[in-house]
């Protein structure tokens, strides 16, 4: 199995997700262990000298001037986990909580947090044994880090809280007894190091980088299929046009769509038609999808910096220098998460417009409402009601959470990022856009059917044939729930993306653009 070295390796979103899936094994090298041990030794020396350092021998937040006796430092660290575990709401998804564990191990293994190696060993045990803490979704304001969710995440270290094992919820105490384990004895600063950081926000970002990329890839494929169905033009995707306004995302999308369409007999059949230009939802796909790709790239780059950073407080440089700063503040990723939410929503907005366009009956051979016998049948009319409703819901979710700040901790923490809400909303909008795209998929496949026996490119033909294995052509009204479910499963699985890559490996897309937009 491929290995990743916590603390010294360069973590990416894909590697973090691969560790969570058990495809990559995370380990700590001897060199990193030595750095971890040295950092923990620095903390012990600070305690022994009686040097006053925030969170080591003082209270927390507004209690930072309250000194704690050396023999009470362990109680102090356990108390912070207990008192800060005040999250509310449904638990986050198990895979998200597992990614949080992975990100925290990597950050603490950098050797600037003063934690004991044995504590990291126990966290890694949770990851490898799939004993995943239950973490409520609400309660973090995104500074001082994700205090509440991280407290829930690490209550199991001291034998408290609940864990998810193979979909079943157990008390931590029961699981420790089953495995013959005892709670971890936290040292000075460890409780604070565990809960001070951005791992809740960052885990949402890691998952969003992957899911957003899938949305973008699907959107291009489905849009190309719709262009075929509606006799759209290939000219708006010529590189000659996009070299004159060379935004990276626009150029990538134009090349991508051109690659999918080039050589299509369906396009060739109407190249001399009287239509001068297509509606924006077809013609401006590079500009709209491309702008969203640029937003994805910004999110990917920002999250990658974040998950390779030390984000707790204070930071232990050596036994003489500790710095109480603001590395836990989530603003750096809250803004890109909000930006990405808007960018994903726009993919849904333009998709809804293409669905509406497909129902108008303005394309030769393609009937109004995508069904030949309408009146008695309503055809695909009401599908667009669903895309409109979901697109409208997304618009409400696009209000940036990071635009708000409510002071906390008796004014000590007087500006917060709300980045945890940004991350949660982003994943919700991604899920909604998947649903819009699945409806466009149905409509695009139906529209393309009316051009038979003309064929498209190998890639789009393979995509269409795969759709038709699960969703039939429809010429009379019927319940659509099962068909919508099948379409959504196709979209979420990424199967169409894999199929496209097997039949058309984007041969005319610039290599440099592929490297930027296809790796994360």
Backbone torsions as a table, in degrees:
resi	resn	phi	psi	omega
1	UNK	NA	140.2	176.8
2	UNK	-61.8	146.7	-177.0
3	UNK	-119.1	151.6	173.3
4	UNK	-127.2	136.5	-178.3
5	UNK	-97.1	109.1	176.1
6	UNK	-59.8	140.0	173.9
7	UNK	87.1	-25.2	-179.1
8	UNK	-125.2	-28.5	177.8
9	UNK	-73.3	162.0	177.0
10	UNK	-94.9	111.8	-175.8
11	UNK	-84.1	137.0	172.8
12	UNK	-121.9	169.6	178.4
13	UNK	-60.4	-42.6	-177.9
14	UNK	-66.5	-37.5	178.3
15	UNK	-67.5	-43.6	178.9
16	UNK	-58.6	-43.2	179.2
17	UNK	-68.7	-34.6	178.4
18	UNK	-67.5	-38.5	175.3
19	UNK	-62.7	-43.6	-179.3
20	UNK	-61.9	-32.9	-179.7
21	UNK	-84.5	-4.5	-178.6
22	UNK	81.7	13.7	-179.6
23	UNK	-87.9	-20.8	177.8
24	UNK	-130.6	141.2	-179.8
25	UNK	-103.3	124.7	177.0
26	UNK	-88.2	133.8	-178.8
27	UNK	-136.0	164.8	175.8
28	UNK	-116.8	124.5	-178.6
29	UNK	-76.2	166.7	178.7
30	UNK	-62.8	-37.9	179.7
31	UNK	-64.7	-43.1	179.4
32	UNK	-67.8	-39.6	177.3
33	UNK	-59.1	-39.3	179.2
34	UNK	-64.1	-39.4	178.6
35	UNK	-67.5	-37.9	177.4
36	UNK	-64.0	-46.5	179.5
37	UNK	-61.8	-38.9	-179.6
38	UNK	-65.8	-41.4	179.4
39	UNK	-63.8	-41.1	176.8
40	UNK	-64.5	-35.3	178.3
41	UNK	-66.0	-38.6	176.9
42	UNK	-58.0	-41.8	-179.5
43	UNK	-65.0	-42.3	178.7
44	UNK	-61.3	-40.3	179.2
45	UNK	-64.5	-38.4	178.2
46	UNK	-63.0	-43.4	178.9
47	UNK	-63.6	-45.8	-177.9
48	UNK	-62.4	-36.2	-179.8
49	UNK	-77.3	-15.7	-177.1
50	UNK	76.5	16.1	178.2
51	UNK	-66.9	132.8	-177.0
52	UNK	-82.3	114.3	178.8
53	UNK	-133.8	130.9	-177.8
54	UNK	-53.0	132.1	174.2
55	UNK	81.0	-14.6	177.1
56	UNK	-93.2	-49.9	177.5
57	UNK	-135.7	30.2	172.1
58	UNK	-131.1	167.1	172.2
59	UNK	-71.7	-176.5	-172.5
60	UNK	-112.7	152.5	177.5
61	UNK	60.3	-124.5	-178.8
62	UNK	-69.8	-8.2	178.0
63	UNK	-94.7	20.4	-174.3
64	UNK	-67.6	-14.4	178.1
65	UNK	-95.5	-1.1	178.6
66	UNK	-87.3	115.9	-177.4
67	UNK	-81.7	145.6	-178.7
68	UNK	-116.8	134.2	178.0
69	UNK	-63.6	148.1	-177.6
70	UNK	-56.8	-36.0	-177.2
71	UNK	-78.5	0.0	179.3
72	UNK	-110.3	5.7	-174.3
73	UNK	-65.1	-34.9	178.4
74	UNK	-67.9	-42.3	177.8
75	UNK	-61.1	-40.7	178.5
76	UNK	-57.2	-44.7	-176.8
77	UNK	-71.0	-35.2	176.2
78	UNK	-70.9	-37.7	-179.4
79	UNK	-63.8	-33.9	-178.9
80	UNK	-66.9	-35.7	175.7
81	UNK	-64.9	-43.2	-178.4
82	UNK	-66.6	-47.3	-173.5
83	UNK	-73.0	-26.5	-175.5
84	UNK	-94.2	-6.0	-179.8
85	UNK	-83.1	72.0	-174.3
86	UNK	-121.9	27.2	179.0
87	UNK	-66.4	157.0	-179.0
88	UNK	-129.8	167.9	174.2
89	UNK	89.1	-177.6	179.1
90	UNK	-65.5	152.9	177.1
91	UNK	-67.0	149.6	171.4
92	UNK	-69.1	164.6	179.0
93	UNK	-59.3	146.1	-177.4
94	UNK	-58.4	-38.3	-179.0
95	UNK	-66.6	-32.8	177.1
96	UNK	-66.8	-44.3	178.6
97	UNK	-62.2	-36.8	178.9
98	UNK	-67.5	-40.2	176.2
99	UNK	-63.1	-37.3	176.1
100	UNK	-57.2	-44.4	177.9
101	UNK	-59.8	-44.3	-178.2
102	UNK	-63.4	-45.8	-179.7
103	UNK	-64.0	-38.2	-179.4
104	UNK	-68.5	-41.7	177.2
105	UNK	-58.2	-46.4	-177.7
106	UNK	-62.0	-42.1	-179.1
107	UNK	-67.6	-44.9	-178.9
108	UNK	-68.9	-30.4	-178.7
109	UNK	-73.0	-6.2	175.6
110	UNK	-65.1	-22.7	174.9
111	UNK	89.3	27.7	178.3
112	UNK	-125.1	16.9	-173.1
113	UNK	-117.6	-10.5	175.4
114	UNK	75.8	20.6	-179.5
115	UNK	-88.2	157.8	177.1
116	UNK	-81.0	146.1	177.3
117	UNK	-59.3	-36.3	-179.2
118	UNK	-63.1	-31.6	177.6
119	UNK	-67.4	-42.9	177.3
120	UNK	-65.2	-36.9	176.7
121	UNK	-58.2	-40.9	-179.2
122	UNK	-68.9	-39.5	177.6
123	UNK	-62.1	-43.1	178.2
124	UNK	-62.8	-35.3	175.7
125	UNK	-59.5	-44.2	177.8
126	UNK	-59.0	-42.2	-179.6
127	UNK	-64.0	-49.3	-172.7
128	UNK	-74.2	-29.1	179.7
129	UNK	-91.3	0.1	-177.0
130	UNK	55.4	41.3	172.8
131	UNK	-103.1	91.4	-165.7
132	UNK	-104.5	124.2	-179.6
133	UNK	-60.0	147.9	176.9
134	UNK	-87.2	122.8	-174.3
135	UNK	-123.5	114.8	175.9
136	UNK	-63.2	149.6	-172.9
137	UNK	-81.5	-20.8	-175.0
138	UNK	-109.7	150.4	173.3
139	UNK	131.6	-12.5	178.6
140	UNK	-96.8	136.6	173.9
141	UNK	-102.4	4.6	174.2
142	UNK	79.9	18.9	174.3
143	UNK	175.5	129.1	3.2
144	UNK	-70.8	81.8	-173.1
145	UNK	68.4	-162.9	-178.0
146	UNK	-97.2	68.3	-169.6
147	UNK	-58.7	-53.4	-174.9
148	UNK	-65.1	-52.8	-179.2
149	UNK	-63.4	-36.2	178.6
150	UNK	-69.4	-30.5	175.6
151	UNK	-64.5	-44.4	175.7
152	UNK	-62.2	-38.5	-178.2
153	UNK	-61.0	-32.6	-173.3
154	UNK	-112.7	4.0	169.8
155	UNK	-54.3	-39.6	179.6
156	UNK	-58.4	-23.8	178.5
157	UNK	-61.8	-32.9	-179.4
158	UNK	-102.9	19.1	172.9
159	UNK	85.4	10.7	-177.7
160	UNK	-113.0	177.9	177.7
161	UNK	77.0	-169.9	-178.7
162	UNK	-126.5	156.9	179.5
163	UNK	-132.9	153.6	177.5
164	UNK	-104.5	120.7	178.1
165	UNK	-124.3	108.7	179.2
166	UNK	55.0	40.2	175.5
167	UNK	86.9	-5.0	178.4
168	UNK	-106.5	141.5	-178.1
169	UNK	-97.1	130.4	179.7
170	UNK	-130.9	158.3	168.9
171	UNK	-73.4	146.1	179.1
172	UNK	-59.5	-39.6	-178.2
173	UNK	-56.7	-42.8	179.8
174	UNK	-64.0	-42.0	-178.5
175	UNK	-67.5	-39.8	178.6
176	UNK	-63.1	-39.4	177.4
177	UNK	-63.2	-43.1	179.9
178	UNK	-58.5	-36.9	-176.0
179	UNK	-98.1	4.5	178.2
180	UNK	66.4	34.6	-178.0
181	UNK	-111.1	154.8	175.1
182	UNK	-112.3	157.6	176.3
183	UNK	-59.6	152.3	177.3
184	UNK	-73.4	141.4	174.3
185	UNK	-94.2	104.0	-175.3
186	UNK	-72.6	138.9	175.1
187	UNK	-93.0	-179.4	179.7
188	UNK	-56.8	136.2	178.1
189	UNK	75.3	-13.8	-172.3
190	UNK	-63.3	-42.3	179.4
191	UNK	-59.8	-44.5	179.3
192	UNK	-64.7	-41.4	179.2
193	UNK	-62.8	-35.5	-178.7
194	UNK	-68.4	-38.8	-172.1
195	UNK	-100.9	-8.6	-179.7
196	UNK	-96.1	111.1	-178.1
197	UNK	162.5	177.8	-173.3
198	UNK	-110.0	24.0	-169.8
199	UNK	-68.9	-25.6	175.3
200	UNK	-68.0	-51.3	177.7
201	UNK	-60.1	-47.5	-175.3
202	UNK	-65.1	-36.5	178.1
203	UNK	-63.1	-40.8	174.9
204	UNK	-61.6	-39.2	178.2
205	UNK	-65.1	-41.4	178.2
206	UNK	-59.3	-48.2	179.3
207	UNK	-65.5	-38.4	-179.0
208	UNK	-65.7	-37.4	178.2
209	UNK	-57.0	-44.0	179.3
210	UNK	-70.2	-47.7	-176.3
211	UNK	-68.4	-40.0	178.5
212	UNK	-62.9	-41.9	177.4
213	UNK	-59.6	-42.3	178.1
214	UNK	-63.0	-41.0	177.1
215	UNK	-58.5	-45.3	-177.6
216	UNK	-65.3	-42.3	178.8
217	UNK	-64.4	-45.0	177.6
218	UNK	-61.8	-41.5	-176.7
219	UNK	-60.2	-41.0	179.1
220	UNK	-65.5	-43.9	-179.2
221	UNK	-63.8	-47.5	-177.5
222	UNK	-67.2	-38.7	177.7
223	UNK	-63.6	-40.9	178.1
224	UNK	-62.2	-40.2	177.4
225	UNK	-63.5	-37.8	178.3
226	UNK	-69.7	-37.0	175.9
227	UNK	-58.3	-43.6	176.5
228	UNK	-60.3	-47.3	-177.1
229	UNK	-63.3	-30.8	-175.7
230	UNK	-106.1	18.1	177.6
231	UNK	54.8	42.4	177.5
232	UNK	-74.7	167.6	-177.3
233	UNK	-94.9	148.8	176.2
234	UNK	-87.5	-14.8	-173.8
235	UNK	-60.0	-37.5	179.4
236	UNK	-62.2	-5.6	-177.8
237	UNK	-110.3	9.4	178.3
238	UNK	-69.8	138.9	-179.7
239	UNK	-64.1	-28.6	179.8
240	UNK	-57.6	-34.4	178.7
241	UNK	-72.6	-44.0	-170.3
242	UNK	-83.5	-13.4	171.7
243	UNK	-71.2	-18.9	-179.9
244	UNK	-85.0	-14.0	174.2
245	UNK	-141.8	75.4	-160.6
246	UNK	-86.4	50.8	170.5
247	UNK	-63.2	136.7	-173.1
248	UNK	-59.0	-47.0	-178.8
249	UNK	-63.4	-40.8	178.9
250	UNK	-61.0	-45.1	-178.7
251	UNK	-64.5	-39.8	179.6
252	UNK	-63.1	-48.8	-177.6
253	UNK	-64.3	-43.8	179.9
254	UNK	-59.5	-44.8	178.8
255	UNK	-65.0	-38.9	-179.3
256	UNK	-62.9	-50.1	-179.6
257	UNK	-65.5	-42.1	179.1
258	UNK	-59.3	-41.8	179.0
259	UNK	-62.5	-37.4	180.0
260	UNK	-71.5	-30.0	-172.6
261	UNK	-98.9	-23.6	-170.6
262	UNK	-63.8	126.5	179.6
263	UNK	94.9	5.4	-178.5
264	UNK	-72.6	130.7	175.6
265	UNK	-68.5	-29.1	178.5
266	UNK	-65.8	-45.7	177.6
267	UNK	-63.8	-41.3	-179.0
268	UNK	-61.5	-31.5	-175.3
269	UNK	-68.3	-20.4	-177.5
270	UNK	-125.1	22.4	-175.7
271	UNK	-65.6	-22.6	-179.3
272	UNK	-105.5	21.1	-179.2
273	UNK	-71.3	170.0	-174.3
274	UNK	-83.4	-7.0	-178.9
275	UNK	-66.2	128.0	-178.0
276	UNK	-81.0	-46.6	179.3
277	UNK	-154.2	156.4	-177.1
278	UNK	-85.9	160.0	171.7
279	UNK	-59.6	160.1	-175.7
280	UNK	-57.2	-36.9	-174.6
281	UNK	-64.4	-17.5	172.3
282	UNK	-100.4	-48.5	-172.4
283	UNK	-70.0	-31.8	-174.1
284	UNK	-101.7	20.0	177.5
285	UNK	-56.5	-43.6	178.8
286	UNK	-60.9	-37.2	-177.9
287	UNK	-72.5	-39.8	-177.4
288	UNK	-81.5	-55.0	177.0
289	UNK	-60.6	-36.7	-178.3
290	UNK	-65.4	-41.3	177.8
291	UNK	-62.6	-38.3	178.1
292	UNK	-68.4	-34.1	176.0
293	UNK	-65.8	-38.7	176.8
294	UNK	-62.3	-38.3	177.0
295	UNK	-65.4	-39.9	176.6
296	UNK	-60.9	-42.6	-179.1
297	UNK	-62.1	-40.8	177.9
298	UNK	-63.7	-42.7	178.2
299	UNK	-62.8	-47.3	-178.9
300	UNK	-56.9	-48.6	-177.4
301	UNK	-64.2	-40.7	-178.2
302	UNK	-68.4	-44.7	179.2
303	UNK	-63.1	-37.0	-179.5
304	UNK	-64.5	-39.6	175.1
305	UNK	-63.4	-44.4	-175.2
306	UNK	-62.8	-43.9	-174.4
307	UNK	-78.3	-4.9	173.7
308	UNK	-109.1	19.6	-175.5
309	UNK	-112.3	163.7	170.1
310	UNK	-94.1	120.6	-172.0
311	UNK	-124.2	16.3	177.8
312	UNK	-99.0	-172.0	-175.3
313	UNK	-159.5	135.8	-4.3
314	UNK	-76.4	164.7	177.7
315	UNK	-97.4	132.1	-177.1
316	UNK	-96.0	101.7	178.1
317	UNK	-78.5	-48.6	173.6
318	UNK	-158.8	-172.0	-176.0
319	UNK	-71.7	-13.5	179.2
320	UNK	-101.3	-23.1	-174.0
321	UNK	-124.8	111.4	169.6
322	UNK	-120.1	140.9	-176.6
323	UNK	-121.3	121.7	174.4
324	UNK	-95.7	101.7	-175.8
325	UNK	-123.5	-148.0	-176.0
326	UNK	-129.9	32.3	-176.9
327	UNK	-66.9	-13.5	178.2
328	UNK	-80.5	-12.5	-173.2
329	UNK	-69.5	130.1	-171.3
330	UNK	-86.8	6.4	-175.1
331	UNK	-58.0	-34.8	-177.4
332	UNK	-58.6	-34.0	179.7
333	UNK	-105.7	-18.7	179.4
334	UNK	-62.5	-44.4	-179.4
335	UNK	-63.5	-48.9	176.2
336	UNK	-62.1	-33.3	176.9
337	UNK	-64.3	-41.8	177.5
338	UNK	-67.0	-41.3	177.2
339	UNK	-60.0	-43.6	179.7
340	UNK	-64.9	-35.7	177.8
341	UNK	-59.8	-45.6	177.0
342	UNK	-62.7	-41.0	-177.9
343	UNK	-66.2	-39.8	177.1
344	UNK	-66.6	-42.9	-179.2
345	UNK	-57.9	-37.7	-179.9
346	UNK	-64.7	-31.8	174.3
347	UNK	-61.6	-39.9	176.8
348	UNK	-68.6	-38.3	-179.7
349	UNK	-61.3	-48.1	-177.0
350	UNK	-73.3	-29.5	175.4
351	UNK	-64.1	-43.7	176.4
352	UNK	-57.8	-39.9	179.7
353	UNK	-64.8	-36.7	178.2
354	UNK	-70.1	-35.6	175.0
355	UNK	-60.3	-47.4	178.9
356	UNK	-59.2	-44.1	-179.0
357	UNK	-60.6	-36.3	-177.5
358	UNK	-69.1	-18.5	-177.0
359	UNK	-91.5	-10.5	-171.0
360	UNK	-72.1	-23.0	-179.3
361	UNK	76.0	27.2	-178.8
362	UNK	-96.5	1.5	-179.8
363	UNK	-102.9	130.5	-180.0
364	UNK	-55.1	125.6	176.8
365	UNK	88.1	-13.8	-179.3
366	UNK	-104.5	113.4	-173.2
367	UNK	-71.3	156.7	174.7
368	UNK	-58.8	139.4	-178.5
369	UNK	61.2	16.4	173.4
370	UNK	61.4	28.2	177.4
371	UNK	-147.6	137.8	-174.1
372	UNK	-69.3	-40.7	-174.8
373	UNK	-107.0	86.9	179.6
374	UNK	-106.9	161.7	-170.3
375	UNK	114.0	-71.3	170.5
376	UNK	-66.3	-36.9	177.2
377	UNK	-107.3	140.6	176.5
378	UNK	-85.6	-10.7	179.0
379	UNK	64.5	-141.9	-175.9
380	UNK	-93.1	13.7	-174.3
381	UNK	-50.0	-50.2	-168.6
382	UNK	-79.4	-14.0	174.7
383	UNK	-58.6	-37.4	-179.4
384	UNK	-70.3	-24.6	173.1
385	UNK	-59.3	-40.8	-179.3
386	UNK	-67.1	-44.5	179.0
387	UNK	-63.6	-37.7	178.6
388	UNK	-64.4	-43.5	-179.0
389	UNK	-63.7	-44.4	-177.6
390	UNK	-69.9	-39.6	177.2
391	UNK	-61.8	-39.6	178.2
392	UNK	-66.1	-40.7	177.0
393	UNK	-59.1	-40.1	179.8
394	UNK	-63.8	-35.5	-178.6
395	UNK	-61.8	-38.1	176.6
396	UNK	-66.1	-33.6	-179.1
397	UNK	-77.4	-11.0	-177.3
398	UNK	-80.2	-8.9	176.5
399	UNK	-60.4	125.3	-172.6
400	UNK	-69.0	120.9	176.8
401	UNK	-61.4	-31.7	-177.0
402	UNK	-72.8	-6.7	175.5
403	UNK	-75.3	-11.4	-177.5
404	UNK	-107.5	152.0	171.9
405	UNK	-153.0	124.3	176.5
406	UNK	-117.2	117.7	-177.8
407	UNK	-57.6	145.1	179.9
408	UNK	-133.8	179.3	174.6
409	UNK	55.2	45.5	177.9
410	UNK	55.3	32.6	177.3
411	UNK	90.4	-10.9	177.3
412	UNK	-63.0	-39.2	178.7
413	UNK	-107.1	80.9	-167.7
414	UNK	-93.6	-1.1	170.7
415	UNK	-142.4	123.6	-178.2
416	UNK	-125.9	160.4	-169.9
417	UNK	-92.5	-24.9	-172.6
418	UNK	57.7	23.7	-177.4
419	UNK	-64.7	-23.6	177.4
420	UNK	-63.8	-37.8	177.7
421	UNK	-69.5	-37.7	176.8
422	UNK	-57.6	-46.1	-179.1
423	UNK	-64.7	-42.6	179.8
424	UNK	-64.4	-42.8	-179.5
425	UNK	-65.7	-37.6	179.6
426	UNK	-59.7	-47.1	179.6
427	UNK	-65.0	-33.1	177.7
428	UNK	-66.5	-42.8	179.6
429	UNK	-67.1	-39.5	175.8
430	UNK	-57.3	-45.6	178.6
431	UNK	-61.0	-40.2	178.9
432	UNK	-65.5	-41.4	-178.7
433	UNK	-68.1	-33.7	172.5
434	UNK	-53.9	-40.4	-179.0
435	UNK	-68.6	-40.2	177.4
436	UNK	-63.8	-45.3	179.9
437	UNK	-63.6	-34.1	179.0
438	UNK	-66.1	-33.3	176.1
439	UNK	-71.9	-41.0	175.4
440	UNK	-60.3	-37.1	177.8
441	UNK	-57.6	-46.9	177.8
442	UNK	-58.4	-47.1	-176.0
443	UNK	-69.0	-41.4	-179.4
444	UNK	-64.5	-42.4	179.3
445	UNK	-64.9	-39.7	178.7
446	UNK	-64.6	-43.5	179.8
447	UNK	-63.3	-41.8	-178.8
448	UNK	-63.2	-32.7	-179.3
449	UNK	-55.4	-32.9	-174.7
450	UNK	-75.5	-3.5	176.0
451	UNK	-97.8	1.0	177.7
452	UNK	-58.6	137.0	14.3
453	UNK	-94.6	7.3	177.5
454	UNK	-62.0	143.8	-176.7
455	UNK	-116.5	154.8	178.2
456	UNK	-93.4	-157.2	177.9
457	UNK	-77.6	161.7	178.9
458	UNK	-54.2	-40.3	-178.0
459	UNK	-65.4	-48.7	-178.3
460	UNK	-71.2	-31.6	174.8
461	UNK	-65.3	-41.0	178.8
462	UNK	-64.6	-41.5	177.9
463	UNK	-63.1	-46.2	-178.6
464	UNK	-63.2	-42.3	179.5
465	UNK	-64.0	-37.4	178.4
466	UNK	-66.2	-40.4	176.4
467	UNK	-59.0	-44.3	-176.8
468	UNK	-70.3	-13.7	173.5
469	UNK	-72.0	-22.4	-178.3
470	UNK	-115.0	-23.1	-173.3
471	UNK	-134.5	114.2	-177.4
472	UNK	-78.3	161.4	167.0
473	UNK	-65.6	142.3	-173.2
474	UNK	-122.0	129.7	176.4
475	UNK	-125.3	10.4	173.1
476	UNK	-151.7	152.2	-176.8
477	UNK	-62.1	140.9	178.1
478	UNK	-157.8	161.4	175.7
479	UNK	-59.0	135.2	-173.1
480	UNK	-105.2	-4.3	-172.1
481	UNK	-56.3	-47.8	-177.9
482	UNK	-65.2	-37.4	179.9
483	UNK	-67.6	-39.5	177.7
484	UNK	-65.0	-39.3	177.9
485	UNK	-62.8	-43.1	178.9
486	UNK	-64.1	-41.5	179.5
487	UNK	-63.7	-42.3	180.0
488	UNK	-65.0	-38.9	177.6
489	UNK	-63.0	-39.5	177.3
490	UNK	-62.6	-42.1	-178.9
491	UNK	-66.8	-47.4	-176.2
492	UNK	-71.3	-29.1	-176.4
493	UNK	-70.6	-22.8	-174.9
494	UNK	76.9	8.0	-176.1
495	UNK	-63.1	-37.7	-179.1
496	UNK	-67.4	-32.2	177.7
497	UNK	-66.5	-45.5	177.8
498	UNK	-61.6	-43.0	-179.9
499	UNK	-62.0	-43.3	178.7
500	UNK	-62.3	-43.5	-178.4
501	UNK	-64.0	-31.7	179.3
502	UNK	-73.6	-31.3	-175.4
503	UNK	-101.6	-19.7	-179.8
504	UNK	-154.0	90.3	-175.2
505	UNK	-78.6	44.7	174.9
506	UNK	50.5	53.0	-170.9
507	UNK	-66.7	-22.2	-179.0
508	UNK	-106.4	16.1	176.3
509	UNK	-91.5	134.0	-178.1
510	UNK	-57.7	134.8	-177.8
511	UNK	-57.5	-41.9	-178.8
512	UNK	-62.8	-36.2	179.3
513	UNK	-71.0	-39.0	178.0
514	UNK	-60.9	-43.3	-180.0
515	UNK	-62.1	-36.3	-178.8
516	UNK	-75.6	-40.3	-170.2
517	UNK	-101.2	-11.7	-177.2
518	UNK	-109.3	3.5	178.6
519	UNK	-123.3	138.1	177.2
520	UNK	-154.3	NA	NA
